Amino acid sequence: MAVFHTTEELYDVMDDLWTWIKSNEIIAAKLLQSRLVVRFHYRNPDGMMTVDGSDGQELKYTFGECDAQPTVQMYMDSDLAHRFWLGKVNIPAALISGELVSKGPVNKALALVPAVRPAHKIYPAIAARRGKAA
């Protein structure tokens, strides 16, 4: 059974998570240094989120359509995103299996995985607050 039943549920959890990430000076600084725009395309339920650090000053994220041109695009099932934030996904293996599909310089996006790893510790509480069991 899918973790997220609606796009709104997915967005609520991701909003809480990215609010925390944005407020974490260490993580935010590393993401801003990359100057990347990463767009996540979710399935089951469908959704789209763009994380924009392109100006190097402010980390922004948007749900749904936006004008920012992505450097990297990632396509995945919403459940894969949930498992990733729980620290239960081997990204290279997910890419090889096709469970995760990337367009653009994926090596740049993969370089940011260690930067967001501290969020794996807070995500279970964020998900639980929204009724999503870890």
PyRosetta script that sets phi, psi and omega in degrees:
from pyrosetta import init, pose_from_sequence

init()
pose = pose_from_sequence("MAVFHTTEELYDVMDDLWTWIKSNEIIAAKLLQSRLVVRFHYRNPDGMMTVDGSDGQELKYTFGECDAQPTVQMYMDSDLAHRFWLGKVNIPAALISGELVSKGPVNKALALVPAVRPAHKIYPAIAARRGKAA")
pose.set_psi(1, 137.0)
pose.set_omega(1, -177.3)
pose.set_phi(2, -64.9)
pose.set_psi(2, 143.8)
pose.set_omega(2, 178.5)
pose.set_phi(3, -68.3)
pose.set_psi(3, -46.0)
pose.set_omega(3, -178.4)
pose.set_phi(4, -102.4)
pose.set_psi(4, 125.6)
pose.set_omega(4, -179.0)
pose.set_phi(5, -90.3)
pose.set_psi(5, -25.6)
pose.set_omega(5, -179.8)
pose.set_phi(6, -135.5)
pose.set_psi(6, 159.9)
pose.set_omega(6, 175.7)
pose.set_phi(7, -61.7)
pose.set_psi(7, -36.9)
pose.set_omega(7, 179.4)
pose.set_phi(8, -60.6)
pose.set_psi(8, -41.2)
pose.set_omega(8, 177.0)
pose.set_phi(9, -61.5)
pose.set_psi(9, -45.3)
pose.set_omega(9, 178.2)
pose.set_phi(10, -58.2)
pose.set_psi(10, -49.7)
pose.set_omega(10, -178.5)
pose.set_phi(11, -63.8)
pose.set_psi(11, -38.3)
pose.set_omega(11, 179.7)
pose.set_phi(12, -60.9)
pose.set_psi(12, -45.3)
pose.set_omega(12, -180.0)
pose.set_phi(13, -67.6)
pose.set_psi(13, -45.5)
pose.set_omega(13, -179.8)
pose.set_phi(14, -64.7)
pose.set_psi(14, -34.7)
pose.set_omega(14, 177.9)
pose.set_phi(15, -64.1)
pose.set_psi(15, -45.8)
pose.set_omega(15, 177.7)
pose.set_phi(16, -61.1)
pose.set_psi(16, -44.5)
pose.set_omega(16, -179.3)
pose.set_phi(17, -62.5)
pose.set_psi(17, -50.8)
pose.set_omega(17, -175.9)
pose.set_phi(18, -72.9)
pose.set_psi(18, -23.3)
pose.set_omega(18, 171.2)
pose.set_phi(19, -63.7)
pose.set_psi(19, -43.2)
pose.set_omega(19, 178.1)
pose.set_phi(20, -65.4)
pose.set_psi(20, -46.6)
pose.set_omega(20, -179.7)
pose.set_phi(21, -59.1)
pose.set_psi(21, -45.2)
pose.set_omega(21, -178.7)
pose.set_phi(22, -62.5)
pose.set_psi(22, -33.1)
pose.set_omega(22, -179.0)
pose.set_phi(23, -82.1)
pose.set_psi(23, -13.0)
pose.set_omega(23, 178.7)
pose.set_phi(24, -85.0)
pose.set_psi(24, 107.2)
pose.set_omega(24, -172.6)
pose.set_phi(25, -58.9)
pose.set_psi(25, -37.5)
pose.set_omega(25, -177.3)
pose.set_phi(26, -68.3)
pose.set_psi(26, -49.7)
pose.set_omega(26, -179.9)
pose.set_phi(27, -64.8)
pose.set_psi(27, -48.5)
pose.set_omega(27, -178.0)
pose.set_phi(28, -58.3)
pose.set_psi(28, -41.1)
pose.set_omega(28, -179.7)
pose.set_phi(29, -62.3)
pose.set_psi(29, -42.2)
pose.set_omega(29, 179.2)
pose.set_phi(30, -65.4)
pose.set_psi(30, -39.9)
pose.set_omega(30, 178.7)
pose.set_phi(31, -68.3)
pose.set_psi(31, -38.7)
pose.set_omega(31, 178.6)
pose.set_phi(32, -66.9)
pose.set_psi(32, -35.4)
pose.set_omega(32, 178.3)
pose.set_phi(33, -60.2)
pose.set_psi(33, -30.2)
pose.set_omega(33, -178.5)
pose.set_phi(34, -70.4)
pose.set_psi(34, -28.4)
pose.set_omega(34, -176.2)
pose.set_phi(35, 56.6)
pose.set_psi(35, 28.2)
pose.set_omega(35, -179.8)
pose.set_phi(36, -89.1)
pose.set_psi(36, 154.8)
pose.set_omega(36, 166.8)
pose.set_phi(37, -118.3)
pose.set_psi(37, 115.1)
pose.set_omega(37, -178.2)
pose.set_phi(38, -114.4)
pose.set_psi(38, 125.9)
pose.set_omega(38, 178.4)
pose.set_phi(39, -109.6)
pose.set_psi(39, 127.3)
pose.set_omega(39, 177.9)
pose.set_phi(40, -103.6)
pose.set_psi(40, 125.4)
pose.set_omega(40, 176.0)
pose.set_phi(41, -107.2)
pose.set_psi(41, 119.9)
pose.set_omega(41, -177.2)
pose.set_phi(42, -107.3)
pose.set_psi(42, 149.9)
pose.set_omega(42, 174.1)
pose.set_phi(43, -124.7)
pose.set_psi(43, 150.6)
pose.set_omega(43, 172.2)
pose.set_phi(44, 57.9)
pose.set_psi(44, 64.9)
pose.set_omega(44, 1.3)
pose.set_phi(45, -84.3)
pose.set_psi(45, 161.2)
pose.set_omega(45, -179.7)
pose.set_phi(46, -73.1)
pose.set_psi(46, 144.1)
pose.set_omega(46, 176.9)
pose.set_phi(47, -171.7)
pose.set_psi(47, 169.8)
pose.set_omega(47, 179.3)
pose.set_phi(48, -146.5)
pose.set_psi(48, 137.3)
pose.set_omega(48, 178.0)
pose.set_phi(49, -138.4)
pose.set_psi(49, 136.4)
pose.set_omega(49, 178.3)
pose.set_phi(50, -119.4)
pose.set_psi(50, 128.1)
pose.set_omega(50, 175.3)
pose.set_phi(51, -108.5)
pose.set_psi(51, 122.4)
pose.set_omega(51, -171.6)
pose.set_phi(52, -122.6)
pose.set_psi(52, 111.7)
pose.set_omega(52, 174.3)
pose.set_phi(53, -117.2)
pose.set_psi(53, 21.9)
pose.set_omega(53, -170.6)
pose.set_phi(54, -63.9)
pose.set_psi(54, -27.6)
pose.set_omega(54, -178.9)
pose.set_phi(55, -86.2)
pose.set_psi(55, -6.6)
pose.set_omega(55, 179.0)
pose.set_phi(56, 70.4)
pose.set_psi(56, 3.5)
pose.set_omega(56, -175.8)
pose.set_phi(57, -113.7)
pose.set_psi(57, -43.1)
pose.set_omega(57, -175.9)
pose.set_phi(58, -135.6)
pose.set_psi(58, 128.5)
pose.set_omega(58, 175.7)
pose.set_phi(59, -83.1)
pose.set_psi(59, 121.5)
pose.set_omega(59, -178.8)
pose.set_phi(60, -119.8)
pose.set_psi(60, 149.9)
pose.set_omega(60, 172.5)
pose.set_phi(61, -139.8)
pose.set_psi(61, 145.3)
pose.set_omega(61, -175.2)
pose.set_phi(62, -135.6)
pose.set_psi(62, 139.7)
pose.set_omega(62, 174.3)
pose.set_phi(63, -100.6)
pose.set_psi(63, 140.7)
pose.set_omega(63, -179.0)
pose.set_phi(64, 82.4)
pose.set_psi(64, -161.8)
pose.set_omega(64, -178.2)
pose.set_phi(65, -66.9)
pose.set_psi(65, 145.6)
pose.set_omega(65, 173.4)
pose.set_phi(66, -154.2)
pose.set_psi(66, 166.3)
pose.set_omega(66, -175.6)
pose.set_phi(67, -83.4)
pose.set_psi(67, -14.5)
pose.set_omega(67, -178.3)
pose.set_phi(68, -61.7)
pose.set_psi(68, 134.5)
pose.set_omega(68, 178.4)
pose.set_phi(69, -88.3)
pose.set_psi(69, 117.9)
pose.set_omega(69, -176.4)
pose.set_phi(70, -71.5)
pose.set_psi(70, 142.2)
pose.set_omega(70, 171.4)
pose.set_phi(71, -80.2)
pose.set_psi(71, -41.7)
pose.set_omega(71, -178.6)
pose.set_phi(72, -132.0)
pose.set_psi(72, 140.9)
pose.set_omega(72, 174.1)
pose.set_phi(73, -122.9)
pose.set_psi(73, 135.3)
pose.set_omega(73, -179.1)
pose.set_phi(74, -121.5)
pose.set_psi(74, 131.2)
pose.set_omega(74, -178.9)
pose.set_phi(75, -115.9)
pose.set_psi(75, 127.2)
pose.set_omega(75, -177.3)
pose.set_phi(76, -160.4)
pose.set_psi(76, 163.3)
pose.set_omega(76, 171.6)
pose.set_phi(77, -73.3)
pose.set_psi(77, 145.9)
pose.set_omega(77, 179.6)
pose.set_phi(78, -59.2)
pose.set_psi(78, -33.7)
pose.set_omega(78, 177.6)
pose.set_phi(79, -64.4)
pose.set_psi(79, -33.5)
pose.set_omega(79, 177.2)
pose.set_phi(80, -65.0)
pose.set_psi(80, -41.2)
pose.set_omega(80, 177.5)
pose.set_phi(81, -60.1)
pose.set_psi(81, -44.5)
pose.set_omega(81, 178.6)
pose.set_phi(82, -59.3)
pose.set_psi(82, -48.1)
pose.set_omega(82, 179.8)
pose.set_phi(83, -64.3)
pose.set_psi(83, -36.7)
pose.set_omega(83, 177.2)
pose.set_phi(84, -58.9)
pose.set_psi(84, -48.9)
pose.set_omega(84, -176.8)
pose.set_phi(85, -68.8)
pose.set_psi(85, -19.7)
pose.set_omega(85, 172.8)
pose.set_phi(86, -80.5)
pose.set_psi(86, -8.0)
pose.set_omega(86, -178.9)
pose.set_phi(87, 82.6)
pose.set_psi(87, 23.4)
pose.set_omega(87, -174.2)
pose.set_phi(88, -110.5)
pose.set_psi(88, 18.8)
pose.set_omega(88, -178.3)
pose.set_phi(89, -123.6)
pose.set_psi(89, 129.7)
pose.set_omega(89, 171.6)
pose.set_phi(90, -89.9)
pose.set_psi(90, 104.8)
pose.set_omega(90, -173.4)
pose.set_phi(91, -59.7)
pose.set_psi(91, -48.9)
pose.set_omega(91, 178.4)
pose.set_phi(92, -57.1)
pose.set_psi(92, -40.8)
pose.set_omega(92, 179.6)
pose.set_phi(93, -66.1)
pose.set_psi(93, -39.4)
pose.set_omega(93, 178.6)
pose.set_phi(94, -64.9)
pose.set_psi(94, -36.3)
pose.set_omega(94, 177.2)
pose.set_phi(95, -67.9)
pose.set_psi(95, -44.1)
pose.set_omega(95, -179.0)
pose.set_phi(96, -64.1)
pose.set_psi(96, -40.2)
pose.set_omega(96, -177.6)
pose.set_phi(97, -76.6)
pose.set_psi(97, -15.2)
pose.set_omega(97, -177.4)
pose.set_phi(98, 87.8)
pose.set_psi(98, 0.7)
pose.set_omega(98, 176.9)
pose.set_phi(99, -65.0)
pose.set_psi(99, -29.2)
pose.set_omega(99, 175.7)
pose.set_phi(100, -124.5)
pose.set_psi(100, 127.8)
pose.set_omega(100, 179.3)
pose.set_phi(101, -118.2)
pose.set_psi(101, 134.6)
pose.set_omega(101, -178.1)
pose.set_phi(102, -123.3)
pose.set_psi(102, 143.1)
pose.set_omega(102, 172.4)
pose.set_phi(103, -124.8)
pose.set_psi(103, 133.1)
pose.set_omega(103, -177.9)
pose.set_phi(104, 104.8)
pose.set_psi(104, -173.4)
pose.set_omega(104, -176.7)
pose.set_phi(105, -72.9)
pose.set_psi(105, 82.8)
pose.set_omega(105, -175.7)
pose.set_phi(106, -58.3)
pose.set_psi(106, -29.8)
pose.set_omega(106, 179.6)
pose.set_phi(107, -59.7)
pose.set_psi(107, -33.8)
pose.set_omega(107, 177.6)
pose.set_phi(108, -67.8)
pose.set_psi(108, -41.6)
pose.set_omega(108, 178.8)
pose.set_phi(109, -68.7)
pose.set_psi(109, -41.0)
pose.set_omega(109, 179.8)
pose.set_phi(110, -63.3)
pose.set_psi(110, -30.4)
pose.set_omega(110, 178.9)
pose.set_phi(111, -64.6)
pose.set_psi(111, -19.1)
pose.set_omega(111, -179.3)
pose.set_phi(112, -89.0)
pose.set_psi(112, -10.8)
pose.set_omega(112, -178.6)
pose.set_phi(113, -56.2)
pose.set_psi(113, -46.6)
pose.set_omega(113, 177.9)
pose.set_phi(114, -60.8)
pose.set_psi(114, -31.9)
pose.set_omega(114, -178.9)
pose.set_phi(115, -65.0)
pose.set_psi(115, -35.8)
pose.set_omega(115, -177.7)
pose.set_phi(116, -92.2)
pose.set_psi(116, -4.4)
pose.set_omega(116, -178.1)
pose.set_phi(117, -53.4)
pose.set_psi(117, -36.6)
pose.set_omega(117, 177.5)
pose.set_phi(118, -58.5)
pose.set_psi(118, -24.3)
pose.set_omega(118, 178.4)
pose.set_phi(119, -68.7)
pose.set_psi(119, -19.4)
pose.set_omega(119, 177.4)
pose.set_phi(120, -61.3)
pose.set_psi(120, -30.0)
pose.set_omega(120, -179.6)
pose.set_phi(121, -74.4)
pose.set_psi(121, -33.1)
pose.set_omega(121, -176.9)
pose.set_phi(122, -90.1)
pose.set_psi(122, -24.6)
pose.set_omega(122, -174.8)
pose.set_phi(123, -57.6)
pose.set_psi(123, -42.8)
pose.set_omega(123, -179.7)
pose.set_phi(124, -56.0)
pose.set_psi(124, -39.5)
pose.set_omega(124, 178.3)
pose.set_phi(125, -68.3)
pose.set_psi(125, -39.2)
pose.set_omega(125, 178.2)
pose.set_phi(126, -62.9)
pose.set_psi(126, -47.4)
pose.set_omega(126, -179.7)
pose.set_phi(127, -63.3)
pose.set_psi(127, -42.3)
pose.set_omega(127, -179.4)
pose.set_phi(128, -63.2)
pose.set_psi(128, -38.6)
pose.set_omega(128, 178.2)
pose.set_phi(129, -59.5)
pose.set_psi(129, -29.5)
pose.set_omega(129, -179.3)
pose.set_phi(130, -97.2)
pose.set_psi(130, 10.9)
pose.set_omega(130, 176.6)
pose.set_phi(131, 80.1)
pose.set_psi(131, 20.1)
pose.set_omega(131, 179.9)
pose.set_phi(132, -109.8)
pose.set_psi(132, 106.7)
pose.set_omega(132, -176.2)
pose.set_phi(133, -65.8)
pose.set_psi(133, 143.7)
pose.set_omega(133, 177.2)
pose.set_phi(134, -82.8)
pose.dump_pdb("model.pdb")
